[in-house]
Amino acid sequence: MRERAGVVVLLLVLMSALAPANGGTPWNLTTPTMGGKQLWRDSHVYAGWRIQENVLAGHFRLLDTGDARRAWRTYAQCQSRLDHAKTTEALRPTGRHLVLLVHGIIRSGCTFGALKEALNERGYDAVAISYPSSRDTIENHAAGLAALLNRQEGSDTVSFVTHSMGGLMVRHLLARDDAWKDRLKVHGVVMIAPPNQGSAIARTIKDLAPYRLIYGESGQELTPDDAALIPAMTHDFAIIAGGKGDGRGYNPLLPGDDDGTVTVAETRLDGAKDFLIVRQIHGLISGHQATIRATINFLTRGTL
């Protein structure tokens, strides 16, 4: 463990030594990332590449499709390196219909591995975004996503596929008045296991120190009282809930059917175009084949 920590420190020292002074060209040696998914927010995405901001240090990095770092330091430097790669590596989005996959709290874009691949195979430009879900309010997360969409290029249509708290974040996003709406048509939203009515579990444990430490500000906003303050959905949407379909669910401590974390009743929201229950638990439902089929169905024909 100490040897690994020593290697990390050595790498940081080398990076500082090689970093240019006075804002010159960023250090561009391709290196793997070291995790820290709760410290980075996607600021721009293009053809699977992403510019991310570190929410603690305020600096930026450019990641390629393999999550290897191609540049770092300022946003402008990362953008310059991305623009160069568009030509030298022939970067092109999969299609002009962007599908943003928005994960839930304490999760990452890895939530959508199989679903993302299936959408890209059908010609969508599917991007599983990253954001520090436990380190800010849900409304501020939505503002960060709005900033990303304001920079979006190569798309004329956007859809959203969300998991858990990501659905609440997109409700905030679509209620905002942002410049990207003048350039991008919102096609639809698929909400997977969303706590639209809030979570009874969150209400029960919100004041416990471990929960507050791990789940942060966003975790405090998952109660039924807070969920009632979130704007209603303003565009066509469908809901995929997890459950057993037997009226009892996976968690004996929750009333009615549930996915172990969110009850079927808690996922519901007035105005949904379609509703489906998939027999799976909360953490795995996004990769279930029934979820993948239903999501593609809704994006292509408007029904699950």
C-alpha positions in Angstrom: 0.0 0.0 0.0 2.9 2.4 0.9 4.7 1.5 -2.3 1.6 2.3 -4.4 1.2 5.6 -2.5 4.8 6.4 -3.2 4.4 5.8 -6.9 1.4 8.2 -7.0 3.3 10.9 -5.2 6.2 10.4 -7.6 3.9 10.8 -10.6 2.4 14.0 -9.2 5.9 15.4 -8.6 6.9 14.5 -12.2 3.7 16.1 -13.6 4.4 19.3 -11.7 8.0 19.4 -12.9 6.9 18.8 -16.5 4.0 21.3 -16.4 4.6 24.4 -18.5 4.8 27.8 -16.8 2.6 30.7 -17.6 -0.2 28.6 -19.2 1.8 27.1 -22.0 0.9 23.9 -23.9 -0.3 21.3 -21.4 1.7 18.2 -20.6 0.3 15.7 -23.1 1.9 12.4 -22.2 -0.9 9.8 -22.4 -1.5 8.3 -18.9 -4.2 6.2 -17.3 -6.5 7.8 -14.8 -6.6 6.7 -11.1 -10.3 6.7 -10.4 -11.7 9.5 -8.2 -15.1 9.4 -9.9 -16.6 11.6 -7.2 -14.1 14.3 -7.9 -14.7 15.0 -11.6 -17.5 16.6 -13.5 -17.8 16.3 -17.3 -17.7 19.8 -18.8 -17.7 18.9 -22.5 -18.2 15.7 -24.4 -17.4 14.9 -28.1 -17.3 11.5 -29.9 -16.6 9.7 -26.6 -13.9 12.1 -25.5 -14.5 14.3 -22.5 -13.1 17.4 -20.8 -13.5 17.0 -17.0 -13.2 19.5 -14.2 -11.8 18.5 -10.8 -14.3 19.9 -8.3 -11.7 20.3 -5.6 -8.7 21.7 -7.4 -10.5 23.4 -10.3 -8.2 22.1 -13.0 -9.2 20.2 -16.1 -8.2 17.0 -17.9 -9.0 15.6 -21.4 -9.9 11.9 -21.5 -10.2 9.8 -24.6 -12.6 6.9 -25.2 -10.4 4.6 -23.2 -10.4 7.0 -20.2 -6.7 7.8 -20.8 -5.6 11.3 -20.1 -4.5 13.2 -23.2 -4.1 16.7 -21.7 -4.6 18.6 -18.5 -4.5 22.0 -16.8 -6.9 24.6 -18.2 -10.1 24.2 -20.1 -8.8 26.1 -23.1 -5.7 23.8 -23.2 -7.8 20.7 -23.1 -10.2 22.1 -25.8 -7.2 22.9 -28.0 -5.9 19.3 -27.7 -9.4 18.0 -28.4 -9.7 20.2 -31.5 -6.3 18.8 -32.7 -7.5 15.2 -32.2 -10.6 15.8 -34.2 -8.4 16.1 -37.2 -5.5 13.8 -36.4 -7.6 11.0 -35.1 -10.7 11.6 -37.2 -13.1 12.0 -34.3 -16.8 11.9 -35.2 -19.9 11.4 -33.1 -21.8 8.2 -33.7 -24.9 10.2 -34.8 -26.6 13.5 -34.5 -29.0 12.2 -31.9 -27.2 12.6 -28.5 -28.4 10.4 -25.7 -27.1 11.4 -22.3 -27.0 8.6 -19.7 -27.2 10.2 -16.3 -26.2 8.0 -13.3 -27.5 8.2 -9.7 -25.9 9.0 -6.4 -22.6 7.3 -5.5 -22.4 5.8 -9.0 -20.7 6.5 -12.3 -21.2 6.1 -16.0 -20.3 2.5 -15.6 -23.9 2.0 -14.6 -24.8 2.1 -18.3 -22.1 -0.1 -19.9 -24.4 -2.5 -21.8 -27.1 0.0 -22.5 -24.6 2.6 -23.9 -23.1 0.0 -26.2 -26.6 -1.0 -27.5 -27.6 2.6 -28.2 -24.4 3.3 -30.1 -24.9 0.2 -32.2 -28.2 1.7 -33.3 -26.7 4.9 -34.4 -27.3 7.1 -31.3 -24.4 9.1 -29.9 -24.7 7.7 -26.4 -22.6 9.3 -23.7 -22.6 8.1 -20.0 -21.7 11.4 -18.2 -19.8 11.6 -15.0 -20.5 14.1 -12.2 -19.7 14.2 -8.4 -23.1 13.1 -7.3 -22.4 13.3 -3.6 -20.7 16.6 -3.5 -23.4 19.2 -4.3 -27.2 19.7 -4.5 -29.3 18.1 -7.2 -30.1 21.5 -8.6 -26.5 22.4 -9.0 -25.7 19.1 -10.7 -28.4 20.1 -13.2 -26.7 23.4 -13.7 -23.5 21.6 -14.5 -25.3 19.4 -17.1 -26.8 22.6 -18.6 -23.3 24.0 -19.0 -22.2 20.8 -20.8 -25.1 21.0 -23.2 -24.4 24.7 -23.9 -21.1 23.6 -25.3 -22.5 20.6 -27.2 -21.5 20.3 -30.9 -22.3 17.9 -33.6 -25.9 17.2 -32.4 -29.3 18.5 -33.2 -31.4 16.2 -30.9 -30.9 15.1 -27.4 -32.6 12.4 -25.2 -31.9 11.4 -21.6 -31.8 8.0 -20.0 -31.5 8.3 -16.2 -30.9 6.0 -13.3 -32.2 6.7 -9.8 -31.4 10.3 -8.7 -30.4 11.1 -12.2 -34.1 11.3 -13.0 -34.5 14.1 -10.5 -31.5 15.9 -11.9 -33.0 15.9 -15.4 -36.3 17.2 -14.1 -34.4 20.2 -12.7 -32.5 20.5 -16.0 -35.5 20.6 -18.3 -37.3 23.2 -16.1 -34.4 25.6 -16.6 -34.2 28.2 -19.4 -30.8 27.6 -21.0 -29.3 28.5 -24.4 -28.8 24.9 -25.5 -32.6 24.5 -25.9 -32.4 26.9 -28.9 -30.1 24.4 -30.7 -31.1 21.0 -29.5 -34.6 19.4 -29.7 -35.5 17.3 -26.7 -36.8 14.0 -28.0 -37.6 12.1 -24.8 -36.6 10.8 -21.4 -36.4 7.3 -20.0 -36.3 7.2 -16.2 -34.9 4.0 -14.7 -35.8 3.3 -11.1 -36.3 7.1 -10.3 -37.4 8.1 -6.7 -39.9 10.6 -8.2 -41.9 10.6 -5.0 -38.8 10.6 -2.8 -37.4 7.7 -0.9 -38.8 6.4 2.4 -35.4 4.9 3.2 -33.7 8.3 2.7 -36.3 9.9 5.1 -35.5 7.3 7.7 -31.7 7.5 7.6 -31.0 11.1 6.4 -29.8 12.3 9.8 -27.4 9.4 10.5 -23.8 10.5 10.4 -22.5 7.7 8.0 -25.3 8.5 5.5 -24.6 12.3 5.6 -20.9 11.6 5.2 -21.2 9.3 2.2 -24.3 10.7 0.4 -23.7 14.4 1.0 -26.0 17.2 0.1 -27.8 15.3 -2.7 -28.6 12.5 -0.3 -30.4 14.9 2.0 -32.7 15.9 -0.9 -34.1 12.4 -1.6 -36.8 12.5 1.0 -40.5 12.7 0.0 -40.7 16.3 1.2 -37.8 17.4 -0.9 -38.9 15.4 -4.0 -42.3 17.2 -3.9 -40.4 20.5 -4.6 -38.7 19.2 -7.8 -40.3 20.6 -11.0 -42.6 18.3 -13.0 -41.4 16.7 -16.2 -41.8 19.0 -19.1 -41.2 16.6 -22.0 -42.3 13.1 -23.1 -41.0 10.5 -20.7 -41.4 6.9 -19.7 -40.6 5.1 -16.4 -39.0 1.7 -15.9 -39.3 0.5 -12.3 -37.6 -2.4 -10.6 -39.7 -5.0 -8.8 -40.8 -8.6 -8.5 -44.3 -8.0 -9.7 -45.7 -9.9 -6.7 -46.8 -6.9 -4.6 -44.1 -7.6 -2.0 -40.7 -6.8 -3.7 -37.2 -7.5 -2.7 -37.0 -5.5 0.6 -39.4 -6.7 3.3 -38.9 -3.4 5.1 -40.6 -1.5 2.2 -44.3 -1.4 1.5 -45.5 -3.0 -1.7 -43.4 -3.9 -4.6 -39.8 -2.6 -4.8 -36.3 -3.0 -6.2 -34.7 -3.3 -2.8 -34.1 0.5 -2.6 -37.0 2.3 -4.3 -40.6 1.2 -4.3 -42.6 0.9 -7.5 -45.0 3.5 -6.1 -42.1 5.9 -5.4 -41.1 5.8 -9.1 -44.4 7.0 -10.5 -44.9 10.5 -11.8 -48.0 12.0 -13.5 -47.8 12.4 -17.2 -45.7 9.3 -18.1 -46.2 8.1 -21.6 -45.5 4.5 -20.6 -44.6 2.4 -17.5 -42.9 -0.9 -17.1 -41.8 -3.1 -14.2 -38.6 -5.1 -14.8 -37.8 -8.0 -12.4 -34.4 -6.7 -11.1 -32.8 -5.0 -8.1 -32.0 -1.3 -8.1 -28.3 -1.5 -8.7 -28.5 -3.8 -11.7 -31.6 -2.8 -13.5 -29.9 -0.5 -16.0 -28.1 -3.4 -17.6 -31.0 -5.8 -17.7 -31.9 -6.9 -21.2 -35.6 -6.0 -20.7 -34.5 -2.4 -19.7 -32.3 -2.1 -22.7 -35.0 -3.3 -25.1 -37.6 -1.0 -23.5 -35.3 2.0 -23.6 -34.5 1.6 -27.3 -38.2 1.0 -28.0 -39.2 4.3 -26.4 -36.5 6.3 -28.2 -37.4 4.8 -31.5 -41.2 4.5 -31.4 -42.4 6.3 -28.2 -43.5 3.2 -26.2 -41.7 0.8 -23.9 
